[in-house]
Amino acid sequence: MINAFSIDVEDWFQVSAFAPHIERSRWDALPCRVERNVDLLLGLLQESGCAATFFTLGWIAERYPAMVRRIVAAGHELASHGYAHLRASEQEREEFRADLVRAKAILEGISGAPVLGYRAPSFSIGPRNAWAHDLIAETGHVYSSSVYPVAHDHYGTPDAPRFAHRLDTGLVEIPPSTVRWGGRNWPIGGGGYFRLLPYRVSAWGIRRVNAVDARPAMVYFHPWEFDPGQPRVRDAGAKARFRHYLNLGRTEARIRRLLREFSWDRVDRAFAGEIASGAGAPGPASSQEDIAHADSRGVAA
């Protein structure tokens, strides 16, 4: 079974849990470590012979265009994580549309590659802002990975479908992986769960999704999760600091093992069948129309 390996390309100071303690106006003054960490990931993937999807912030791409080109040149898929790492649930419709358009235009302009996928920061799409899926499709994206079917204090839609499915718009939603156990969904799709729990829990969950559900798994990580030397946000609460910093020094070894024990590929290839059954690839006219719409509102790059 070929599974999907994905990276949410953001830096340590852009994590949603730290937003109350780090002003966006300070971002450019803080030490960026994303390029060093992405290059580490690119090396690990090259060693293992695996490809991945990099859901990349437009803000990061603007400042590290050479890094974005290295991602694409190495054979990985470039996808969107939005521009400013704003939760979709905290934006109005037109603000969200502008963020989608701006990020897509920047990523495609830098890379020369089509951007078909989108992942909302903090999996921030749910029943209260289901309209966001319409805008993701309207702005030329073919698939999304923005709904996590789990219960969590910051995100999650526990009763959402666990596997890739096509919405009425034609957009394909591909959630991070979970296992069904004891009447509820348990997250085994990477991120903090991968660091906080023993490795064998994630490995067991992925094998169960492959063998019992007969589906490919979708996992995700962040570049900062490979960086125990990153600056500490002392003002953050104890729970936020525990979730963010625990086992950072163990992530690289665990990822090496994960890449070795399972088969991985880009999201667009691991879920090619599901994506092909959804909307077609966006045409140039549609993409340019959206970009022009954003330009007229003064928000495009």
N, C-alpha and C positions, 0 to 999 in steps of 0.2 A: 504494500500500500504506500503510495506517494503522499506525503503530508505537506502542508504549507507552513513555511517558516517566514515570519514577518518581523520587521523592526520598525518601531515608531521613533523617527529621527527627531529628537528634541534634546535640549540640554538640561542640566541639573536644576537650573533656576527657573525653568518653565513648567515644572511639575505642578499640577493643579493644587495639590495639598499645600504647597508653599506659597500660593498666590496671595494669601492675606499678609505675608511677611516680606514679599519682594515686589516692589513697584515695577510695573512694566517700563516705566521711564528709566529704570536703572539697568535694564538688560544689556545695553550696549557697553556699559561700564564694567560689567562683571566678566571674570575670566571664562571664556568659552573653552570647553573641553570636548565638544562633540566631534571635531575632526579627528582627533587622536583616537577616540573610542570607535568611531565608524571605521577607521582604517584597521583597527584591531579586529573588528568583526569581519571586514572584507578578507583579512588574512585567514581567519578561522574558516570561513566559507570556502576559500580557495583550497586550503589544505584538505578539506573534507570532500571537495568536488560537488558541493551543493550550491544551489541558487536560492535566492530569497527575494521577498518584496520589501522595499523600503518606503514606508508611509512617511513622507518628509514634509516638515513645516516649510511654508514659503519663506518665512522670516529667516530660517536657517539657510535655505537655498540661495537667497539673495547675498548672504555674507560668505558662503562657501561654495561658489559655483563649480570650482574645480573638483571638490569632493563629490558633488552631484554627478558630474561627468564620469568620475572614476566608478561610481556605482553602476551606471549604465554600461560603461565600457567593459566592466567585468561580467556582464551578462545578466545582471539582476533587473528586476522590474522596479520602476519608479512609480510610486503612487502618492496620493495627497493625504496630508494630515491637517489640511487647512492652512491658513496663513499665520494667524496670531495665537494659536492654542487657546482659543476661547471655546468654552463648552457650548455646544449647539443649543442646549436647554436654556442658556442665558442670553440668547440672541433673538432679535425679532427677525421676521422672514427676510426682509431686504438686506439686513446686516449679514445674515447667514449666507444669502446668495452672493453678496459682494465678497465675502471671505472665500467662498468656494471658487469663484471666478478668478480672483486675484492669485490664489495659490496655484491653480491649474495653469494659468497663463505663464507664471514665473517658472514653474517646473518644466513645462514643455518648451518654453523659450530657451532655457539654459541647456536642456538635455537634447532637444530635437526629437524626443521620443513621446509617443502619445501617453497620456495619463488617464487610465481607465478606472482606477480604484480610488476609494476614499475611506478614511477611517476618522470618525469624530473624536476629538480629544475626550478622554475619560469615558468613552462609550456612552456619550451623552444624548443619545436619541432613544426615545421611549414613547409610550402612549400619549403623553401630553404634548409632544412635538413631532408626531408622526408625519406632519406636513414636510419635515426636513427631507424625507426620502424623495418627495416629489421634486424638490429643488436640486437634490444631488443628481437625479436623472436628467432634469431639464438642462443642467449645466454640462452635460456631455459625459458624465461618469456612467460606467456600465455595471459596476458592482460596488457594494459598500460592506464594511465590516465594523458597524457602529452600534450594534445592539448586543449586550452581553446577557444571556438568559440566566442570571444568577441574582441572589439577594446580596446587596452590598450597601454600606452606608453612604457611598458617594455616587453610585450608579447601579444599573441593573434592572432588567425586566424579567423576573423569574418565570413567567408563563409564556415568554416568547419562544418561537421555534428554536430547537437546539442545532439544527443543521441548515445548510444552504437552501434558500428558497427564493422564488421569484415573486416580487410584489406586483401590484396592478400596473404600475408604471413601466414594468419591464426590468426595473433595477433588481439585481440579485443581491440579497443580503447574506453574508457569510459570517456567522458569529464565531468568536473564539470557542474552543472546545470545552465541553462539560461532560461529566458522567452522571447518569441518573441513579441515585442510590438513596434508599430510605424515604422515597416520596419527594425528593428535592434534587435540584441540579447542583453539582459540585464543580467548581472551576479547576480545570487542569490544563489551561491554555497558556501558561507561562506567566510573565510579569512577576509581581510580588509573590504570587502563590508558589512559583518555581523556586524562589529564594527562601521563603519562609518555611516551607515544608521540606521534608527529606526528598531527595531525588527520586527515590523509588515510588513515591506517590504519583508524581507526574508521569513517570515511565509506565506505571500500571494503568493510569488513566488513558494515556495515548494508545496503549495496546488494547485496552477494552473498547475504545472508540473504533479502532481498526478491525478488531476481531468480532466483537459482539454487535456493534452497530453497522459494521461493514462500510464505514465512512472514513474519508481522510480527516486528519486532525488539523486544526488551525491554531498555531501558537504565535505568541508575540513577545518581544523583549524591547528594551530601551538601551541606547548606547551608554547612558550613565550607570546602568546596572553592572557594567564591567569596570567600574572606576572607583576603587576604594579610596583613592587619593583626592576625590572631589571635595570642595569646600563644604563645611557643615553649616546648616541653617539653625542656629542656636535658639532662635525665637519660636520655632515651630513646636507644637505640642508633642508630648511624649509618644503618643500613638503614631503620629505622622513620622517622627524621626525613627521610630522602631521599624515601621513598614518600609521606609526608604533606605535605611542604612544597613539593616541586618543582612549578613552574609554576602555583601558586595565582593569581598575577597574570594569567595567560592564560586562565583558565577562562571568565570571563564572555564574552569575545570569541568563544571557541570555541563556547560554548553558543548564542550569538546566531546563529552560522553554522549550527549543527546544526538549530536550530529553523526556520531559513529554508530549508534545503536538503531537509528531509524533512517528511513529514506525521506529526503526533503526536496522541495522545489518551490518555485515562485507561486504566488496565489493564482495568477492567471492561468498557469499550467496545471497545478494540482486540482483546480476546480474548473477546468476547461469545459467539461460537459455541461455543468450547471450554468456557466457564464454564456455559453453558446446558445442555450435555450432562452436566455433573457434578451435584453435589448441589443441591437446591433451596435457596432463601434460608431462613435460620434463622427459626423461629417465635418469638414472644414467650415462650411457655411454656418452650421449651428454653433461651433466653438467661437468663430469670429463675431457672431451676433451677440453672444453672451459677453465677450470681452469688450465690445463696443458699448454695451449697456453699462458695464461697470465703469468704463472710462467716462461716460457721460455723467456719472454720479461722483467722479473724482476719487475712486477707490482702487482702480486698477494700477498695477505696477508700471 
